[in-house]
Structure formats: C-alpha cells, structure tokens
C-alpha cells in the first residue's frame, strides 16, 4: 500500500518473485497491488500474506467487517491467512536493507519523505516518520532513534526521538524538484541536473543551524513547495536551475552525513545499511562512501516504497524462523522469470504492433 505498490513471494527466506503493480496495470507508481497479489496466489501455493505500507489504509466493508485486501484474497483462495503489519513503514524499509546486506550486525538508516503515523500519547501529538535509526541483528531489528515531522506542534528533542515542525530532508528535495518543473517524485532528474551546477552565493541558504530555512519551506501542502512569494522575485534571474539543483543536492547530503555520523558515534557500529526513498540518490551515496572510508555501506536497490513488500515478507519470515540466517542478496533481478519461448512471443507482439 502507499505509492509504488508491489508484492513479493519468499520461500525459506529467499525471494522467488517480486513485481510492482505498475508493471501489470501500466499506470506509473500505481498503488494497492491487487493485480500482482492475484498473479501470485493463482500461480503459487501461498501459506500467508503479510500486508504493509504507511498505515492501515484499507477501509472495512460494512457487511463482513473485512478489510478490502482480506476480502479480495478470500474470494480466490479462502484458506490463505492474511496478516497486517501496519504502521511500521520504516521498520520494513530497514528490514529489507539489513537482511539483503549479508551483515550480521548493522545500523539501519532510513530517510524517507513520509512514513507511518506515530502517536505520542504522553504529548498528545501525532507525527509522521521521516528519518530513523535502527539497531539490526539476526535476532532483532529495533528502532533506537527517530525524527518525526509534526507541522503544527512544537520542536522537541531528546535521546530517543525528535519532533520537527520544519521540512525534512526528503521533502525539501521534493520541493526543489517540483519548483524546477519536475514531478516531486522524480528527484533523480534534480540529482542529474546538480552535476551541471556549482555553488552560487546568490542562492539563499537552505540550512540554518543544521535545519531547513523556514522562510523557504513550509507545510502548506503535503509536499511542501518553495515560498514562491519570497523567491520568485529573483529566482532564475540571479542563478540557473543547475545551480539551484546543486544547492539542494549539496545541503541535503551534508545533513545525511551528519545524521549517519551521529548514529555511528552512538553505537560504535561500522556496518551501515541505508534505505528509504532518499537513498536512491547515488550522488549522495558516493559522497558518503568517500566521507566514511572505514565504514561498510550497503545501499538497498529497492530503497523506495516498492521494497516495503519485500521487507514485510522478510520480517515475518524471520519472526517465525528466528534461528535462520539471512541470505545475502546476490541479484537485483527479483521479478518473474520468462522462458526463451515467452520472450520471443513477447517480441513478436511488440513488433506486430
């Protein structure tokens, strides 16, 4: 659930099948992977289905009391057990990266646009995951620090969590991406454009005391936009789009470096696994490898939300089989396999069209 809907089939802790909903629906970043789930349960014998996302987004049906996923699955395979792993978005990101890394112990770093809603009952505040640190081992994956966005509440910081009412790392990148004329989810274009830019003193500082400048960013929308009334008077007149892309790339990777440094200092662990949408930024990843030459990094290829299905499946597998050792990822090709005959048939259809 959430963006980039996907489903994963694992057996003995090994992924056998992974596919995103968009591959079947032909709608980019499609959510709710009904078609992929159906494809799996009709082709394979499945014992249990784990459903995960950014929260319990599935409405309940008035006549049966079921959520729509359970109802959908029951209509085809009534004996399959369904389990909701709701409101653990960053946990499933961290699980995916750690169990794929092959490390026996690691720090899990998740930097995302928005994860699950967390209820701080003693403060009477609800906030969303944006950055998280996990202590990862074969036996347990446990969050030890979290940064949460709370647009209307106070800024609070202690040893276990931080509440922010300023824009977070990934959202700031999305805001600039949007301003540059791209879809907010297409940060890769901003990353690529940054390579053609340079430091420009005319660009306002994005960071003030290691936080994003509230004069430039706000929470007026789910994906915050630049304060256009503040910037439009001189933006693109004093500097180029390339320089603007360079600026957001530079400033966000500095914050990521500091966040990782703090996590290393707190734990003393030198294996670091990274996931969440921001870590699709290979420029930042290369920057981190250079800045931390003694640290062993693993950057999860499925860092974006599609990886949540794999993380949820792995989490449940190792919960049921705690003595199993993880299988290090050996291939990036997790999709369905096709025979030579199927490939030739597909080519013929494409050519004939």
C-alpha positions, 0 to 999 in steps of 0.5 A, spaced: 500 500 500 502 507 499 505 509 492 509 504 488 505 498 490 508 491 489 508 484 492 513 479 493 513 471 494 519 468 499 520 461 500 525 459 506 527 466 506 529 467 499 525 471 494 522 467 488 518 473 485 517 480 486 513 485 481 510 492 482 503 493 480 505 498 475 508 493 471 501 489 470 496 495 470 501 500 466 499 506 470 506 509 473 507 508 481 500 505 481 498 503 488 494 497 492 497 491 488 491 487 487 493 485 480 500 482 482 497 479 489 492 475 484 498 473 479 501 470 485 496 466 489 493 463 482 500 461 480 503 459 487 501 455 493 501 461 498 501 459 506 500 467 508 500 474 506 503 479 510 500 486 508 504 493 509 505 500 507 504 507 511 498 505 515 492 501 515 489 504 509 484 499 507 477 501 509 472 495 512 466 493 508 460 494 512 457 487 511 463 482 513 467 487 517 473 485 512 478 489 510 478 490 502 485 486 501 482 480 506 476 480 502 479 480 495 484 474 497 478 470 500 474 470 494 480 466 490 483 462 495 479 462 502 484 458 506 490 463 505 491 467 512 492 474 511 496 478 516 497 486 517 503 489 519 501 496 519 504 502 521 511 500 521 513 503 514 520 504 516 521 498 520 520 494 513 524 499 509 530 497 514 528 490 514 529 489 507 536 493 507 539 489 513 537 482 511 539 483 503 546 486 506 549 479 508 551 483 515 550 480 521 550 486 525 548 493 522 545 500 523 539 501 519 538 508 516 532 510 513 530 517 510 524 517 507 519 523 505 513 520 509 512 514 513 507 511 518 503 515 523 506 515 530 502 517 536 505 520 542 500 519 547 504 522 553 504 529 548 498 528 545 501 529 538 501 525 532 507 525 527 509 522 521 516 518 520 521 521 516 528 519 518 530 513 523 535 509 526 535 502 527 539 497 531 539 490 526 541 483 528 539 476 526 535 476 532 532 483 532 531 489 528 529 495 533 528 502 532 533 506 537 532 513 534 527 517 530 525 524 527 518 525 526 515 531 522 509 534 526 507 541 522 503 544 527 506 542 534 512 544 537 520 542 536 522 537 541 528 533 542 531 528 546 535 521 546 530 517 543 526 521 538 525 528 535 519 532 533 520 537 527 515 542 525 520 544 519 521 540 512 525 534 512 530 532 508 526 528 503 521 533 502 525 539 501 528 535 495 521 534 493 520 541 493 526 543 489 524 538 484 517 540 483 519 548 483 524 546 477 518 543 473 519 536 475 514 531 478 516 531 486 517 524 485 522 524 480 528 527 484 533 523 480 532 528 474 534 534 480 540 529 482 542 529 474 541 536 473 546 538 480 552 535 476 551 541 471 551 546 477 556 549 482 555 553 488 552 560 487 552 565 493 546 568 490 542 562 492 539 563 499 541 558 504 537 552 505 540 550 512 540 554 518 543 551 524 543 544 521 535 545 519 531 547 513 530 555 512 523 556 514 522 562 510 523 557 504 519 551 506 513 550 509 507 545 510 502 548 506 501 542 502 503 535 503 509 536 499 511 542 501 513 547 495 518 553 495 515 560 498 514 562 491 512 569 494 519 570 497 523 567 491 520 568 485 522 575 485 529 573 483 529 566 482 532 564 475 534 571 474 540 571 479 542 563 478 540 557 473 536 551 475 543 547 475 545 551 480 539 551 484 539 543 483 546 543 486 544 547 492 539 542 494 543 536 492 549 539 496 545 541 503 541 535 503 547 530 503 551 534 508 545 533 513 545 525 511 552 525 513 551 528 519 545 524 521 549 517 519 555 520 523 551 521 529 548 514 529 555 511 528 558 515 534 552 512 538 553 505 537 560 504 535 557 500 529 561 500 522 556 496 518 551 501 515 545 499 511 541 505 508 534 505 505 528 509 504 526 513 498 532 518 499 537 513 498 536 512 491 540 518 490 547 515 488 550 522 488 549 522 495 551 515 496 558 516 493 559 522 497 558 518 503 562 512 501 568 517 500 566 521 507 566 514 511 572 510 508 572 505 514 565 504 514 561 498 510 555 501 506 550 497 503 545 501 499 538 497 498 536 497 490 529 497 492 530 503 497 523 506 495 516 504 497 516 498 492 521 494 497 516 495 503 513 488 500 519 485 500 521 487 507 514 485 510 515 478 507 522 478 510 520 480 517 515 475 518 519 470 515 524 471 520 519 472 526 517 465 525 524 462 523 528 466 528 534 461 528 535 462 520 540 466 517 539 471 512 541 470 505 545 475 502 542 478 496 546 476 490 541 479 484 537 485 483 533 481 478 527 479 483 521 479 478 518 473 474 522 469 470 520 468 462 522 462 458 526 463 451 519 461 448 515 467 452 520 472 450 520 471 443 512 471 443 513 477 447 517 480 441 513 478 436 507 482 439 511 488 440 513 488 433 506 486 430 504 492 433 
